[in-house]
Structures are given as structure tokens and as C-alpha cells.
Amino acid sequence: MTVKAKKTAIEYAAYLLSVRMYSIAELRKKLLAKEYPFPEIRQVIEDFTRKGYLNDALYAENLCSSLTARGDGKRKIAGKLRMKGIAPELIDETLGKLDREVPEEEAAWQALQKKLAALLRESDLQKRKEKAIRYLSGHGFSASAAFAVWERFCADNP
């Protein structure tokens, strides 16, 4: 029976990044969990960042795009980015770009369109409103965007 040699930190990091993108904080956490020495982890992260294999700005933009397409709002996206270890300044910058591309109210409107069939099945207007607002709030949209979208919904669906 042969014993496999433990991968080096650079081999393990390369393997992880071949599967999917990671933020710097996520990769550091993975390497720490495998008990690689701190200097080796720091060197791998520096090398991979310099070579462009690790890029928190690109990672944040990709995650933001993915979550937006899924129908999530800025608050939820910001929370996910924080959980992934993205720096607060980078989160603000990424969300600023998102807001310039698709204003929050428009993103909320697009998200509500996915729930349209279920909303129209509800006959009680108050319950319909509650469901719409709860849905948008749960997906990370601000109250002002949720209520503005509700008003637009009522105007389009008297």
C-alpha cells in the first residue's frame, strides 16, 4: 500500500482555484484548515495575487453578477461579500457599479417579476402586498425600493 504525499500549499491552492474562484480570505482559510505554515500561505497568496489567479475585485464582481441574476438585492449581496472576506471598500465599489448598471428599484422590479404568477393568484390585496414586500425584503432590497415597486405593480395590475 502506497502513502500519498501531502500536497504543498501551492499545489493545493492551484487545485482549489482550478475548481472555482475564491476570495483571498477564503483561500487563506482553506490553507489554514490544512495546517500549512503561515509563511508558506502568505507566499502562495502573494504569488497568486501577483499572477492574477487571486483577484478579490473580479471575484466580488462575479459573485455580485451571479446574485443579481438570481434576484438578490444590494443588502443581501453585501452580506454575502462580507461573508466571503471581501474588504468593505471593495464591497462599496462593487455595489456602486451595480447601482450604476441597474438601479435598485429596477432590480427589485425584475426580481418581483419572478414572483408574479404567485402574487396574481392571491385574491386579497393586503396579503398580496405583504407577500411582495416580504419577498423583496428577504432578497435584500431596501424598504423604499420594495414599496416603490409595489406602487408600480399596482399601477400595472389594477
N, C-alpha and C positions, 0 to 999 in steps of 0.2 A: 504494500500500500504506500503510495507516494503522498507526501505532505505538500500542499500548495504553499508557496512562499507568499507572505503578506505583500500586497501591492504597496508601492511607495505612495506618498501623498500626491505627487504629481500624476501618477497613473490613475489613482482613484478619482481625483478631481477631473481628469480628462474623461474618464468613463462616465462620471455623473453628467458632465456637460455635453456628452455625446447623446445622452438620452433626452435632456430638456435643458432650458435655460435656468440659471439660478442667480439670485442676487448674491452679492459678496457676503452678506451676513449669513445667508442660508448655506452657502458653500463652506464658510468658516465653521458653522455649527456642525455640518456633516463631518468635516475633517476632525473636529474636536471629539465627536462621538466615537470616531475610530481610533482615538488616542494617539494621533500623530503629534510630534513635538511642536510647540508654539513657533519656534524659528522656521521650521520647515513649512508650516501652514502659512506663515507670513510671506515667505519667499514664493510659494506657489501662487498665492493671491496677487502679489505684486507682479510676478511674471505674466500671469493670465490676464490681468488688467492691462498691462502694458501692451500685450499682444492683441488685445481686443476680444479675448474669449469671455471675459467678465466685463459687463458694462451695465451698471445699475440704471443709467438713463434709458438705455434701449430696453432693458428688462421692464422698467416701470411703464414705458410707452406700450410695449406689447401686452402686458397684463391689463393695463387701462383699456386698450382697444378690445381685448377679449371680454372683459367685464361689461364694457359699454354695449357690445354686440349682444350680450346676454340680457341686457335690460337693467343693469345696475346704475345707480346714481353716484354722485360725487362723494357723499359721505361713506357709502359702502366701499367704494373704490379706495378712498383714502385709508380706511381701516385695514383693508387687505394689504395695501402697500406698506403700511406701518408694521403689520404682522410679518411681512417678508424682509423687514430690516432696512427699508429704503429711508434715506435721510429726509427729514421734514422739508428742507428747502427744495429737494428734488420732487417730493410729492406735490408741493405747491406749484412748482414749474410745470409738472405733468398735467395737473388738473387745470392750470391756466390755459395750456394748449388745448385741452379737451373742451373747455368752455368757449374758446375762440372758434373751434371747429363746429361744435354742436352745443348751442346754449342749453342750460339745464332744463328749461321749460320744454324745449323741443325734444330733448332726450326722454323726458318724463312722458310726453305725448306718445312718442314711439313705443315706450315700454307699456303704456296703458293699452295700446292697440293690440298687444298680445293677449290681453285680458278681456278684450271687447265682447266676445261671444258670451262669456260667463256673466259679465256685467249686464248685458241686454236681457239675459234670462231672468234676472232679478226684477220683480214687478214693483217692489216697494222702493220708491225714490230715495228715501233716507238710508235704507240698507245698501242700496247701490252706491250711494255717495261714500258711506263708511267703508265699503269693500274697496272702492277705488283709492281712497286716501290711505287706507291701511296697506294696500298693495304697494303704492308708491313709496310710502314711508319705510316699509320693510325692505325695499330695494335701494334705500339710501338717498332718496330725493328729499329736498327741503320741503317744509310745510308750505312755503309760499309757492313753490313750483307745483306741488300737489294740488293746491286749491286753484291755482290759475288753470291747470289742466282740467280740473273738474268743471270749471266755468266754460271752458272751451268745449268740453264733452257735452255739457247741457245745451250749448248753443247748436252743436251739430246733431244732437239726438233729442229733440224736444219731446 
